[in-house]
Amino acid sequence: MEKKYYTYILLIEGGSFYCGYTDDVEKRFQSHIEGKGAKYTRAHRPIKVVYKKEFNTKSDAMKEEYRIKQLSHNEKLKLINEN
């Protein structure tokens, strides 16, 4: 079976978002909850996964992560609400 990669967005306590990529969204979310994820999510508590998109390559997932990180908060909200 071919490995899949995902770009995901977490809702953070206080209403901000965190975007990342992984090959296992649930496992990565658990890492964030346990304080073993990104520096940002160690300081700002993640609440839930609000967006994920599947890709066939790590490169494509990373490109989408970069694209999303360039979006404004309102543009991210629109992306989440459309999916």
DSSP file (Angstrom, degrees, kcal/mol; ACC not computed):
  #  RESIDUE AA STRUCTURE BP1 BP2  ACC     N-H-->O    O-->H-N    N-H-->O    O-->H-N    TCO  KAPPA ALPHA  PHI   PSI    X-CA   Y-CA   Z-CA
    1    1 A M              0   0    0      0, 0.0     2,-0.2     0, 0.0     0, 0.0   0.000 360.0 360.0 360.0 134.5    0.0    0.0    0.0
    2    2 A E        -     0   0    0      1,-0.1     2,-0.2     0, 0.0     0, 0.0  -0.502 360.0-113.7 -75.1 136.7    1.3    3.4   -1.0
    3    3 A K        -     0   0    0     -2,-0.2     2,-0.3    53,-0.1    -1,-0.1  -0.463  30.3-151.9 -70.4 138.4    2.0    5.8    1.9
    4    4 A K        -     0   0    0     19,-0.3     2,-0.3    -2,-0.2    52,-0.2  -0.804   3.4-153.6-110.0 153.6   -0.2    8.9    2.0
    5    5 A Y  E     -A   55   0A   0     50,-2.7    50,-3.3    -2,-0.3     2,-0.4  -0.909   8.8-156.8-124.9 154.6    0.6   12.3    3.4
    6    6 A Y  E     -AB  54  22A   0     16,-3.3    16,-2.2    -2,-0.3     2,-0.5  -0.975  15.2-149.0-135.2 143.5   -1.7   15.0    4.8
    7    7 A T  E     -AB  53  21A   0     46,-2.1    46,-2.2    -2,-0.4     2,-0.3  -0.938  33.5-177.7-102.2 135.9   -1.8   18.7    5.4
    8    8 A Y  E     -AB  52  20A   0     12,-2.7    12,-2.2    -2,-0.5     2,-0.4  -0.932  23.3-148.6-136.6 157.3   -3.8   19.5    8.5
    9    9 A I  E     -AB  51  19A   0     42,-2.2    41,-2.7    -2,-0.3    42,-1.2  -0.996  13.3-156.4-125.8 132.0   -5.0   22.5   10.5
   10   10 A L  E     -AB  49  18A   0      8,-3.2     8,-1.9    -2,-0.4     2,-0.5  -0.863  16.5-130.1-104.1 140.7   -5.6   22.4   14.2
   11   11 A L  E     -AB  48  17A   0     37,-2.9    36,-3.4    -2,-0.4    37,-1.0  -0.792  29.7-151.5 -83.0 130.3   -7.9   24.8   16.1
   12   12 A I  E >   -A   46   0A   0      4,-3.1     3,-2.6    -2,-0.5     4,-0.4  -0.803  27.2 -91.4-106.9 145.2   -6.0   26.2   19.0
   13   13 A E  T 3  S+     0   0    0     32,-3.3     3,-0.3    -2,-0.3    -1,-0.1  -0.301 118.2  35.8 -51.5 130.6   -7.4   27.4   22.3
   14   14 A G  T 3  S-     0   0    0      1,-0.1    -1,-0.3    30,-0.0    -3,-0.0   0.282 129.4 -81.9  99.9  -9.5   -8.2   31.1   21.8
   15   15 A G  S <  S+     0   0    0     -3,-2.6    -2,-0.2     1,-0.3    -1,-0.1   0.468  89.2 126.4  97.9   1.8   -9.2   30.7   18.2
   16   16 A S        -     0   0    0     -4,-0.4    -4,-3.1    -3,-0.3     2,-0.3  -0.322  49.8-128.0 -84.4 176.1   -5.9   30.6   16.3
   17   17 A F  E     -B   11   0A   0     -6,-0.2     2,-0.4    -2,-0.1    -6,-0.2  -0.902  10.7-157.5-124.8 152.7   -4.8   27.9   13.9
   18   18 A Y  E     -B   10   0A   0     -8,-1.9    -8,-3.2    -2,-0.3     2,-0.4  -1.000  13.0-161.9-126.7 132.2   -1.8   25.7   13.5
   19   19 A C  E     +B    9   0A   0     -2,-0.4     2,-0.3   -10,-0.2   -10,-0.2  -0.920  22.4 142.4-115.8 139.7   -1.0   24.1   10.2
   20   20 A G  E     -B    8   0A   0    -12,-2.2   -12,-2.7    -2,-0.4     2,-0.3  -0.897  36.5-119.7-154.8-175.7    1.4   21.1    9.6
   21   21 A Y  E     +B    7   0A   0     -2,-0.3     2,-0.3   -14,-0.2   -14,-0.2  -0.960  33.0 151.1-135.3 155.9    1.9   18.0    7.5
   22   22 A T  E     -B    6   0A   0    -16,-2.2   -16,-3.3    -2,-0.3     3,-0.2  -0.961  49.7-120.7-165.5 173.0    2.2   14.3    8.5
   23   23 A D  S    S+     0   0    0     -2,-0.3   -19,-0.3   -18,-0.2     2,-0.2   0.399 108.6  37.3-104.7  -1.2    1.6   10.8    7.3
   24   24 A D     >  -     0   0    0    -18,-0.1     4,-2.4     1,-0.1    -1,-0.2  -0.740  64.3-174.0-151.1  96.0   -0.7   10.0   10.3
   25   25 A V  H  > S+     0   0    0     -2,-0.2     4,-2.8     1,-0.2     5,-0.2   0.899  85.7  49.2 -62.1 -44.3   -3.0   12.9   11.4
   26   26 A E  H  > S+     0   0    0      1,-0.2     4,-2.1     2,-0.2    -1,-0.2   0.922 113.6  46.0 -64.2 -43.7   -4.4   11.2   14.5
   27   27 A K  H  > S+     0   0    0      2,-0.2     4,-1.7     1,-0.2    -1,-0.2   0.902 114.4  48.5 -64.7 -41.2   -1.0   10.2   15.8
   28   28 A R  H  X S+     0   0    0     -4,-2.4     4,-2.1     2,-0.2    -2,-0.2   0.897 109.2  52.4 -66.7 -41.0    0.4   13.7   15.1
   29   29 A F  H  X S+     0   0    0     -4,-2.8     4,-2.5     1,-0.2    -1,-0.2   0.914 107.7  52.4 -60.2 -42.5   -2.6   15.3   16.8
   30   30 A Q  H  X S+     0   0    0     -4,-2.1     4,-2.2     1,-0.2    -1,-0.2   0.882 106.7  53.4 -61.1 -38.5   -1.9   13.1   19.9
   31   31 A S  H  <>S+     0   0    0     -4,-1.7     5,-2.9     2,-0.2     6,-0.8   0.912 108.9  48.9 -61.1 -43.0    1.7   14.3   19.9
   32   32 A H  H ><5S+     0   0    0     -4,-2.1     3,-1.3     4,-0.3     5,-0.2   0.924 110.5  50.7 -62.2 -44.2    0.5   17.9   19.9
   33   33 A I  H 3<5S+     0   0    0     -4,-2.5    -1,-0.2     1,-0.3    -2,-0.2   0.884 109.8  50.8 -59.8 -40.3   -1.8   17.1   22.8
   34   34 A E  T 3<5S-     0   0    0     -4,-2.2    -1,-0.3    -5,-0.2    -2,-0.2   0.435 118.6-110.6 -80.7   0.7    1.0   15.5   24.8
   35   35 A G  T < 5S+     0   0    0     -3,-1.3    -3,-0.2    -4,-0.3    -2,-0.1   0.660  93.8 107.6  80.0  15.2    3.3   18.5   24.2
   36   36 A K      < +     0   0    0     -5,-2.9    -4,-0.3    -6,-0.2    -5,-0.1   0.298  61.7  78.4-106.2   6.8    5.6   16.6   21.9
   37   37 A G  S    S-     0   0    0     -6,-0.8    -5,-0.1     1,-0.3     2,-0.1   0.392  95.8 -22.5 -88.1-135.5    4.5   18.3   18.7
   38   38 A A     >  -     0   0    0      1,-0.1     4,-1.1     4,-0.0    -1,-0.3  -0.325  59.7-113.1 -76.6 157.9    5.5   21.7   17.5
   39   39 A K  H >> S+     0   0    0      1,-0.2     4,-1.3     2,-0.2     3,-0.6   0.889 117.1  56.2 -54.9 -41.9    6.9   24.5   19.7
   40   40 A Y  H 3> S+     0   0    0      1,-0.2     4,-1.9     2,-0.2     3,-0.4   0.906 106.9  47.7 -60.4 -43.1    3.7   26.5   19.0
   41   41 A T  H 34 S+     0   0    0      1,-0.2    -1,-0.2     2,-0.2    -2,-0.2   0.622 104.2  61.0 -79.4 -10.7    1.4   23.8   20.2
   42   42 A R  H << S+     0   0    0     -4,-1.1    -1,-0.2    -3,-0.6    -2,-0.2   0.827 115.6  34.0 -75.1 -32.6    3.4   23.3   23.4
   43   43 A A  H  < S+     0   0    0     -4,-1.3     2,-0.5    -3,-0.4    -2,-0.2   0.714 124.0  45.4 -92.0 -24.1    2.6   26.9   24.3
   44   44 A H  S  < S-     0   0    0     -4,-1.9    -1,-0.2    -5,-0.2   -30,-0.0  -0.970  89.9-124.1-128.0 115.1   -0.9   27.1   22.8
   45   45 A R        -     0   0    0     -2,-0.5   -32,-3.3    -3,-0.1     2,-0.2  -0.367  20.2-135.7 -67.9 122.5   -3.2   24.1   23.5
   46   46 A P  E     -A   12   0A   0      0, 0.0   -34,-0.3     0, 0.0     3,-0.1  -0.536  19.1-174.8 -74.5 142.4   -4.7   22.4   20.4
   47   47 A I  E     -     0   0A   0    -36,-3.4     2,-0.3     1,-0.4   -35,-0.2   0.835  56.1 -27.8-102.9 -51.6   -8.4   21.6   20.6
   48   48 A K  E     -A   11   0A   0    -37,-1.0   -37,-2.9     0, 0.0     2,-0.5  -0.992  59.7 -93.4-162.0 162.9   -9.2   19.6   17.5
   49   49 A V  E     +A   10   0A   0     -2,-0.3   -39,-0.2   -39,-0.2     3,-0.1  -0.744  38.0 173.8 -80.7 123.3   -8.3   18.9   13.9
   50   50 A V  E     +     0   0A   0    -41,-2.7     2,-0.3    -2,-0.5   -40,-0.2   0.507  62.3  22.0-110.5  -7.3  -10.5   21.1   11.7
   51   51 A Y  E     +A    9   0A   0    -42,-1.2   -42,-2.2     2,-0.0     2,-0.3  -0.967  55.7 169.0-158.6 139.2   -9.0   20.4    8.3
   52   52 A K  E     -A    8   0A   0     -2,-0.3     2,-0.4   -44,-0.2   -44,-0.2  -0.965   8.0-170.9-151.7 144.7   -7.1   17.7    6.5
   53   53 A K  E     -A    7   0A   0    -46,-2.2   -46,-2.1    -2,-0.3     2,-0.3  -1.000  20.4-130.7-136.2 134.8   -6.2   17.0    2.9
   54   54 A E  E     -A    6   0A   0     -2,-0.4     2,-0.3   -48,-0.2   -48,-0.2  -0.620  23.9-179.2 -91.1 142.6   -4.6   13.9    1.5
   55   55 A F  E     -A    5   0A   0    -50,-3.3   -50,-2.7    -2,-0.3     3,-0.0  -0.950  31.4-137.3-135.3 156.2   -1.6   13.9   -0.9
   56   56 A N  S    S+     0   0    0     -2,-0.3     2,-0.3   -52,-0.2    -1,-0.1   0.695  89.3  43.3 -84.5 -20.8    0.4   11.1   -2.6
   57   57 A T  S  > S-     0   0    0      1,-0.1     4,-1.8   -52,-0.1     5,-0.1  -0.939  72.6-132.5-128.9 150.5    3.8   12.7   -1.9
   58   58 A K  H  > S+     0   0    0     -2,-0.3     4,-2.6     1,-0.2     5,-0.2   0.885 109.6  58.7 -60.5 -40.0    5.4   14.4    1.1
   59   59 A S  H  > S+     0   0    0      1,-0.2     4,-2.3     2,-0.2    -1,-0.2   0.908 105.1  48.1 -58.1 -45.3    6.5   17.2   -1.2
   60   60 A D  H  > S+     0   0    0      1,-0.2     4,-2.1     2,-0.2    -1,-0.2   0.900 111.8  49.9 -64.8 -40.2    2.9   18.0   -2.2
   61   61 A A  H  X S+     0   0    0     -4,-1.8     4,-2.2     1,-0.2    -2,-0.2   0.902 111.3  49.1 -64.1 -40.5    1.7   18.0    1.4
   62   62 A M  H  X S+     0   0    0     -4,-2.6     4,-2.4     2,-0.2    -2,-0.2   0.879 109.3  52.3 -67.3 -38.0    4.6   20.4    2.4
   63   63 A K  H  X S+     0   0    0     -4,-2.3     4,-2.4     2,-0.2    -2,-0.2   0.908 110.6  47.8 -63.4 -41.6    3.7   22.7   -0.5
   64   64 A E  H  X S+     0   0    0     -4,-2.1     4,-2.7     2,-0.2    -2,-0.2   0.890 109.6  53.2 -67.5 -38.7    0.1   22.9    0.6
   65   65 A E  H  X S+     0   0    0     -4,-2.2     4,-2.3     2,-0.2    -2,-0.2   0.939 110.6  47.4 -58.7 -47.0    1.2   23.5    4.2
   66   66 A Y  H  X S+     0   0    0     -4,-2.4     4,-0.8     1,-0.2    -2,-0.2   0.921 111.7  50.4 -60.9 -44.7    3.4   26.4    3.0
   67   67 A R  H >< S+     0   0    0     -4,-2.4     3,-0.9     1,-0.2     4,-0.4   0.926 111.6  47.5 -60.2 -45.7    0.4   27.8    0.9
   68   68 A I  H >< S+     0   0    0     -4,-2.7     3,-1.6     1,-0.2    -1,-0.2   0.885 105.3  58.9 -64.4 -38.9   -1.9   27.6    3.9
   69   69 A K  H 3< S+     0   0    0     -4,-2.3    -1,-0.2     1,-0.3    -2,-0.2   0.712 100.9  57.3 -65.2 -18.2    0.5   29.3    6.2
   70   70 A Q  T << S+     0   0    0     -3,-0.9    -1,-0.3    -4,-0.8    -2,-0.2   0.614  90.0  97.9 -83.9 -12.8    0.6   32.3    3.8
   71   71 A L  S <  S-     0   0    0     -3,-1.6     2,-0.1    -4,-0.4    -3,-0.0  -0.378  77.9-114.5 -76.7 152.9   -3.2   32.7    4.2
   72   72 A S     >  -     0   0    0      1,-0.1     4,-2.2    -2,-0.1     5,-0.2  -0.310  35.0-101.3 -73.8 168.3   -4.8   35.2    6.5
   73   73 A H  H  > S+     0   0    0      1,-0.2     4,-2.3     2,-0.2     5,-0.1   0.919 125.2  49.1 -57.2 -45.3   -6.9   34.0    9.5
   74   74 A N  H  > S+     0   0    0      1,-0.2     4,-2.1     2,-0.2    -1,-0.2   0.863 109.0  52.0 -65.7 -36.5  -10.1   34.7    7.5
   75   75 A E  H  > S+     0   0    0      2,-0.2     4,-2.2     1,-0.2    -1,-0.2   0.873 109.8  49.9 -66.6 -36.5   -8.8   32.9    4.4
   76   76 A K  H  X S+     0   0    0     -4,-2.2     4,-2.7     2,-0.2    -2,-0.2   0.914 109.0  52.2 -66.1 -42.5   -8.0   29.9    6.6
   77   77 A L  H  X S+     0   0    0     -4,-2.3     4,-2.7     1,-0.2    -2,-0.2   0.917 109.8  49.1 -57.2 -44.5  -11.6   30.0    8.1
   78   78 A K  H  X S+     0   0    0     -4,-2.1     4,-1.7     2,-0.2    -1,-0.2   0.916 110.7  50.1 -62.5 -44.6  -13.0   30.0    4.6
   79   79 A L  H  X S+     0   0    0     -4,-2.2     4,-0.6     2,-0.2    -2,-0.2   0.925 112.9  46.8 -59.2 -46.4  -10.8   27.0    3.6
   80   80 A I  H >< S+     0   0    0     -4,-2.7     3,-1.0     1,-0.2    -2,-0.2   0.923 112.2  49.6 -62.7 -45.7  -12.0   25.1    6.7
   81   81 A N  H 3< S+     0   0    0     -4,-2.7    -1,-0.2     1,-0.3    -2,-0.2   0.770 107.7  54.6 -67.8 -26.2  -15.6   25.9    6.1
   82   82 A E  H 3<        0   0    0     -4,-1.7    -1,-0.3    -5,-0.2    -2,-0.2   0.614 360.0 360.0 -80.8 -12.4  -15.5   24.9    2.5
   83   83 A N    <<        0   0    0     -3,-1.0    -2,-0.2    -4,-0.6    -1,-0.2   0.413 360.0 360.0-117.9 360.0  -14.1   21.4    3.4
